[in-house]
Amino acid sequence: MRHKQRDSQLASARVRTDEPAVSRVETITALAVVAIVALALVAIAWSMPTSRSDEKSVPYRQSGTFGYHAAADSAGTVYGDEGVRTGDPILVPLVGPVTATFDYRLDAAGAKRVHGTSQMVATVQTAGGLSRDFPVATSARFSGSRTTITGQLPLRAILAFVGQAQHDAGATDTSPSTLTLTPQVTVHGTAHGQRFGDHFGPQLTFDVDGSNLRVAPPDGATDVQSELAPTATGKATYRVVVTNRMPVLPLPVSVVRTAGLGVAVLCALMALWLAKPLLRTSGPRGEVTRIRALYGSRIVEVGTLSLRDGPIADVAGMDALAEIAKRYESMILHVSAPEAYLVWDNGMLYRYRPVTTLHPVSEHVAREA
């Protein structure tokens, strides 16, 4: 019966809620974790250079178009009035001089100061393995991203060489010889401020059978269009110094170094400021301040409290009282004059009084007769 009365009195105690609960340990722990992570990132950042050399490239494309034409040497129906045009077989006895052309073009974004040299040569390869070069267009300089190479094919000299080679070798092999037309373009320039240089030397091959020439399609092809319009791609590579970034965070290494140290220092200062009340300090309010900082979220302020006769256990420290409150899932009652912290459970009152309150003054926690 007495226990029930005391429980009722505790439940009806006047509670003050004007002081907010403070939980500093959790905040200090979170700040410590943030500081450790920041210092780890700083350590990684200091192990990496702030800049690195990177390879960049400017792509470009070289292309060209082969062409040849000749007028018919005599009236007839073989070539008509237009004569020989690109792609037609060339019957040497029926045509006049054959003019070969190659239209070169360079496509590069931001290309400037483009210049180079060009020439064209015809190479004959006989069935017996003999070869000879015949100049078609001599070396010439050009500027700009386009140029046209023009020259005359010395077909009669070529056929004479093939016939003489076969005669000297006494060859009876009727396999056709080949005539390879090769324009040679060397180009230089800049693209986006980067220098580049390259060589372009496609080939157009003719099968030479007697006095007839026919464009030979490339291996595996059924037409000669790819031979007549060759292309090639390239890129101008260069190295630049770029800002190095962290492998996980999209931030420069230098920023992580500075910001990480700043965050770590700020967390340390905030943790020290929050931890100051937790330190054991001298003075009449030192321990009370520490208790408030450590256990403020579990303390209930009580104005006055009257208790009847019953057992009271004075515990050795506030940590022990807090452990009892945690075990019994109870709040800690606080009476401020004089300072006392109380936990009630199952007829037993557990009390802790700070050292500064242990003097003979009248207690607000009194026993009623």
C-alpha positions as CSV (number, residue, x, y, z in Angstrom):
1,M,0.0,0.0,0.0
2,R,2.8,2.4,0.9
3,H,4.5,1.6,-2.4
4,K,1.4,2.5,-4.3
5,Q,1.1,5.8,-2.5
6,R,4.7,6.7,-3.3
7,D,4.2,5.8,-7.0
8,S,1.2,8.0,-7.1
9,Q,3.1,10.9,-5.5
10,L,5.9,10.5,-8.0
11,A,3.5,10.4,-10.9
12,S,1.8,13.6,-9.6
13,A,5.1,15.5,-9.1
14,R,5.2,18.9,-10.6
15,V,7.5,18.7,-13.7
16,R,9.4,21.7,-15.2
17,T,10.0,21.5,-19.0
18,D,11.6,24.9,-19.5
19,E,15.2,23.4,-19.9
20,P,15.7,21.5,-23.1
21,A,17.4,18.1,-23.1
22,V,21.0,18.1,-24.4
23,S,22.7,15.1,-26.0
24,R,26.3,16.0,-26.7
25,V,28.0,12.6,-26.8
26,E,26.2,11.6,-29.9
27,T,27.0,14.9,-31.6
28,I,30.7,14.7,-30.6
29,T,30.8,11.1,-31.9
30,A,29.3,12.2,-35.3
31,L,31.9,15.1,-35.5
32,A,34.7,12.7,-34.8
33,V,33.5,10.4,-37.6
34,V,33.3,13.3,-40.0
35,A,36.8,14.5,-39.0
36,I,38.3,11.0,-39.5
37,V,36.7,10.7,-42.9
38,A,38.0,14.1,-43.9
39,L,41.5,13.3,-42.7
40,A,41.4,10.0,-44.7
41,L,40.5,11.9,-47.8
42,V,43.2,14.4,-47.1
43,A,45.7,11.6,-46.8
44,I,44.6,10.1,-50.1
45,A,44.7,13.6,-51.7
46,W,48.3,14.2,-50.5
47,S,49.4,10.9,-51.9
48,M,48.3,12.1,-55.4
49,P,49.7,14.8,-57.6
50,T,47.6,17.9,-58.1
51,S,48.0,17.7,-61.9
52,R,48.8,15.1,-64.5
53,S,49.7,14.9,-68.1
54,D,46.9,13.8,-70.4
55,E,46.9,12.9,-74.1
56,K,44.5,14.7,-76.3
57,S,43.8,14.3,-80.0
58,V,42.3,16.2,-82.9
59,P,40.8,13.9,-85.5
60,Y,41.0,14.6,-89.2
61,R,40.1,12.8,-92.4
62,Q,41.9,12.7,-95.7
63,S,40.1,11.7,-98.9
64,G,40.6,11.9,-102.6
65,T,39.1,11.1,-105.9
66,F,40.9,9.4,-108.9
67,G,40.0,10.4,-112.4
68,Y,41.3,9.9,-115.9
69,H,40.0,10.9,-119.3
70,A,41.2,10.9,-122.9
71,A,39.7,11.8,-126.3
72,A,39.2,9.1,-128.9
73,D,42.1,9.0,-131.3
74,S,39.9,8.1,-134.3
75,A,36.2,8.2,-135.2
76,G,34.3,5.1,-134.1
77,T,31.7,3.7,-131.8
78,V,33.9,2.3,-129.0
79,Y,34.0,5.5,-126.9
80,G,31.7,7.9,-128.8
81,D,32.2,11.6,-128.8
82,E,33.0,11.8,-125.0
83,G,36.0,9.6,-125.3
84,V,37.4,7.7,-122.3
85,R,36.0,8.6,-118.9
86,T,36.9,7.4,-115.4
87,G,36.1,3.8,-114.9
88,D,36.2,2.9,-118.6
89,P,38.8,0.4,-119.9
90,I,41.6,2.1,-121.9
91,L,42.3,0.7,-125.3
92,V,45.6,2.4,-126.0
93,P,45.5,2.2,-129.9
94,L,42.1,4.0,-130.0
95,V,42.7,6.9,-127.6
96,G,44.9,9.9,-127.5
97,P,47.0,11.1,-124.5
98,V,45.4,10.0,-121.1
99,T,45.3,12.6,-118.4
100,A,45.2,11.3,-114.8
101,T,43.9,13.5,-111.9
102,F,43.6,13.1,-108.1
103,D,41.5,15.6,-106.1
104,Y,42.8,15.7,-102.5
105,R,40.9,17.0,-99.6
106,L,41.7,17.4,-95.8
107,D,38.8,17.7,-93.3
108,A,39.9,18.8,-89.8
109,A,38.0,20.9,-87.3
110,G,39.8,24.2,-86.8
111,A,42.5,23.4,-89.3
112,K,44.8,26.4,-90.1
113,R,48.0,27.0,-91.9
114,V,47.6,23.8,-93.9
115,H,50.3,23.3,-96.6
116,G,52.2,20.4,-98.1
117,T,53.6,18.8,-101.3
118,S,52.1,16.5,-103.9
119,Q,53.2,14.4,-106.8
120,M,52.1,11.3,-108.8
121,V,53.9,8.3,-110.1
122,A,53.0,5.3,-112.1
123,T,54.6,2.0,-111.3
124,V,54.7,-0.9,-113.8
125,Q,55.0,-4.5,-112.5
126,T,55.5,-7.2,-115.1
127,A,54.5,-10.8,-114.9
128,G,58.1,-11.7,-114.6
129,G,58.7,-9.5,-111.6
130,L,60.4,-6.5,-113.2
131,S,59.2,-3.0,-112.3
132,R,59.8,0.6,-113.2
133,D,58.5,4.0,-112.1
134,F,57.2,6.5,-114.5
135,P,56.6,10.1,-113.3
136,V,53.2,11.4,-114.0
137,A,53.2,14.7,-112.0
138,T,56.4,16.2,-110.5
139,S,56.5,17.4,-106.9
140,A,54.7,20.7,-106.2
141,R,53.8,22.7,-103.2
142,F,50.3,23.6,-102.2
143,S,48.5,25.6,-99.4
144,G,45.1,25.1,-98.1
145,S,43.1,21.9,-97.4
146,R,42.5,21.0,-101.1
147,T,44.7,20.4,-104.1
148,T,44.5,18.6,-107.4
149,I,47.3,16.6,-108.9
150,T,47.2,16.4,-112.7
151,G,49.6,14.6,-115.1
152,Q,49.7,12.6,-118.3
153,L,50.1,8.9,-118.3
154,P,53.0,7.8,-120.6
155,L,51.0,4.8,-121.8
156,R,53.1,4.1,-125.0
157,A,56.3,4.2,-123.0
158,I,54.7,1.9,-120.4
159,L,53.6,-0.6,-123.0
160,A,57.0,-0.5,-124.7
161,F,58.7,-1.3,-121.4
162,V,56.3,-4.3,-120.8
163,G,56.9,-5.6,-124.3
164,Q,60.6,-5.2,-124.1
165,A,60.7,-6.9,-120.6
166,Q,58.8,-9.9,-121.9
167,H,60.9,-10.1,-125.0
168,D,64.2,-9.9,-123.1
169,A,63.1,-12.6,-120.7
170,G,61.8,-14.8,-123.5
171,A,58.6,-15.2,-121.5
172,T,55.7,-17.0,-122.8
173,D,53.6,-16.3,-119.7
174,T,50.5,-14.4,-120.8
175,S,49.6,-13.2,-117.2
176,P,48.8,-9.5,-117.3
177,S,51.1,-7.0,-115.9
178,T,49.9,-4.2,-113.5
179,L,50.1,-0.5,-113.6
180,T,49.7,1.3,-110.2
181,L,48.9,5.0,-110.1
182,T,50.0,6.5,-106.8
183,P,49.5,10.1,-105.7
184,Q,51.8,11.1,-102.9
185,V,50.5,13.9,-100.6
186,T,52.4,15.1,-97.6
187,V,50.4,17.6,-95.5
188,H,51.2,19.8,-92.4
189,G,49.1,22.2,-90.4
190,T,47.5,23.0,-87.1
191,A,44.1,22.0,-85.7
192,H,42.9,23.7,-82.5
193,G,46.4,25.1,-82.1
194,Q,48.0,21.7,-82.3
195,R,50.5,20.8,-85.1
196,F,50.0,17.7,-87.1
197,G,51.6,16.1,-90.2
198,D,50.7,13.1,-92.3
199,H,51.2,11.3,-95.6
200,F,48.5,10.1,-97.9
201,G,49.3,7.7,-100.7
202,P,46.4,5.7,-102.0
203,Q,46.8,3.5,-105.1
204,L,44.7,2.9,-108.2
205,T,45.7,-0.4,-110.0
206,F,45.1,-1.3,-113.7
207,D,45.5,-4.7,-115.2
208,V,47.7,-4.4,-118.4
209,D,46.8,-7.0,-120.9
210,G,48.5,-6.4,-124.2
211,S,47.6,-2.8,-125.2
212,N,44.5,-2.7,-123.0
213,L,44.2,-1.3,-119.4
214,R,41.3,-2.0,-117.1
215,V,40.8,-0.8,-113.5
216,A,41.3,-3.8,-111.1
217,P,38.8,-4.0,-108.3
218,P,40.3,-4.6,-104.8
219,D,40.5,-8.1,-103.4
220,G,37.0,-9.4,-102.6
221,A,35.2,-6.5,-104.3
222,T,32.9,-6.5,-107.3
223,D,33.3,-2.9,-108.3
224,V,36.0,-0.2,-108.3
225,Q,34.2,2.6,-106.5
226,S,36.3,2.2,-103.3
227,E,39.4,2.3,-105.4
228,L,38.3,5.5,-107.1
229,A,37.4,7.3,-103.9
230,P,39.9,6.3,-101.1
231,T,39.8,7.8,-97.6
232,A,42.0,7.6,-94.5
233,T,41.5,8.9,-91.0
234,G,44.1,10.1,-88.5
235,K,44.5,12.2,-85.4
236,A,46.9,14.8,-84.2
237,T,47.9,13.8,-80.6
238,Y,49.4,16.1,-78.0
239,R,49.8,16.2,-74.3
240,V,48.4,18.7,-71.9
241,V,48.6,19.3,-68.2
242,V,45.2,18.9,-66.6
243,T,43.9,19.2,-63.0
244,N,44.0,15.8,-61.2
245,R,40.8,14.8,-59.6
246,M,39.9,12.3,-56.8
247,P,39.0,8.8,-58.0
248,V,35.6,8.8,-56.2
249,L,34.8,12.5,-55.5
250,P,34.5,14.7,-58.7
251,L,36.7,17.3,-57.0
252,P,40.3,18.5,-57.7
253,V,42.9,17.0,-55.5
254,S,44.0,20.5,-54.3
255,V,40.5,21.3,-53.2
256,V,40.2,18.1,-51.3
257,R,43.5,18.8,-49.5
258,T,42.4,22.3,-48.4
259,A,38.7,21.6,-47.7
260,G,39.4,18.3,-45.9
261,L,41.8,20.0,-43.5
262,G,39.3,22.8,-42.9
263,V,36.5,20.3,-42.2
264,A,38.7,18.3,-39.8
265,V,39.8,21.4,-37.9
266,L,36.3,22.7,-37.7
267,C,35.0,19.4,-36.4
268,A,37.7,19.3,-33.8
269,L,37.0,22.8,-32.6
270,M,33.2,22.1,-32.4
271,A,33.9,18.8,-30.6
272,L,36.1,20.6,-28.0
273,W,33.5,23.2,-27.5
274,L,30.8,20.6,-26.9
275,A,33.1,18.5,-24.8
276,K,34.0,21.3,-22.4
277,P,31.0,20.7,-20.1
278,L,31.8,17.0,-20.0
279,L,35.1,17.5,-18.4
280,R,35.4,17.3,-14.6
281,T,35.7,20.9,-13.5
282,S,36.0,22.4,-10.1
283,G,33.5,24.8,-8.7
284,P,30.0,24.4,-7.2
285,R,28.3,23.9,-10.6
286,G,31.0,22.0,-12.4
287,E,29.6,18.5,-11.8
288,V,26.0,19.6,-12.3
289,T,27.0,21.0,-15.7
290,R,28.7,17.8,-16.7
291,I,25.7,15.7,-15.6
292,R,23.4,18.0,-17.6
293,A,25.6,17.6,-20.7
294,L,25.9,13.8,-20.4
295,Y,22.4,12.8,-19.4
296,G,20.2,15.8,-20.2
297,S,18.0,13.9,-22.6
298,R,17.0,11.4,-19.8
299,I,16.6,13.9,-16.9
300,V,13.1,15.3,-15.8
301,E,13.2,18.5,-13.8
302,V,11.1,18.3,-10.6
303,G,10.0,21.3,-8.6
304,T,9.2,19.7,-5.2
305,L,8.8,16.1,-4.2
306,S,7.5,14.6,-1.0
307,L,8.3,11.0,-0.1
308,R,7.0,8.8,2.8
309,D,9.1,6.4,4.7
310,G,10.9,3.9,2.5
311,P,14.4,2.6,1.6
312,I,16.8,5.1,-0.1
313,A,20.0,3.9,-1.7
314,D,22.7,6.5,-2.3
315,V,24.8,5.4,-5.3
316,A,28.4,6.2,-5.7
317,G,28.2,8.2,-8.9
318,M,26.0,9.6,-11.5
319,D,27.1,7.0,-14.0
320,A,25.8,4.2,-11.7
321,L,22.5,6.0,-11.4
322,A,22.2,6.4,-15.1
323,E,22.9,2.7,-15.6
324,I,20.1,1.9,-13.1
325,A,17.7,4.2,-15.0
326,K,18.7,2.5,-18.3
327,R,18.2,-1.0,-16.8
328,Y,14.7,-0.2,-15.4
329,E,13.8,2.0,-18.4
330,S,13.1,4.9,-16.1
331,M,13.7,8.6,-16.3
332,I,16.0,10.4,-13.9
333,L,14.3,12.9,-11.6
334,H,16.2,16.0,-10.7
335,V,15.6,18.3,-7.6
336,S,17.7,21.4,-7.7
337,A,17.7,22.6,-4.1
338,P,19.7,20.9,-2.9
339,E,21.0,19.0,-6.0
340,A,19.8,15.4,-6.1
341,Y,19.1,12.9,-8.8
342,L,16.6,10.1,-8.2
343,V,15.4,6.9,-9.8
344,W,12.4,5.1,-8.4
345,D,11.7,1.5,-9.1
346,N,9.8,-1.3,-7.2
347,G,9.7,0.5,-3.8
348,M,13.4,1.4,-3.9
349,L,14.6,5.0,-4.3
350,Y,18.1,5.3,-5.8
351,R,19.7,8.7,-5.2
352,Y,22.9,10.5,-6.2
353,R,23.9,13.8,-4.7
354,P,26.8,15.8,-6.1
355,V,29.6,16.4,-3.7
356,T,28.8,20.1,-3.4
357,T,25.4,19.4,-1.9
358,L,26.6,17.2,0.9
359,H,26.2,19.6,3.8
360,P,23.6,20.0,6.5
361,V,20.8,22.0,4.9
362,S,17.1,21.4,4.9
363,E,16.3,19.1,2.0
364,H,13.3,19.5,-0.3
365,V,13.3,15.8,-0.6
366,A,11.8,15.2,2.8
367,R,10.1,12.4,4.6
368,E,6.6,13.1,5.7
369,A,5.5,11.6,9.0
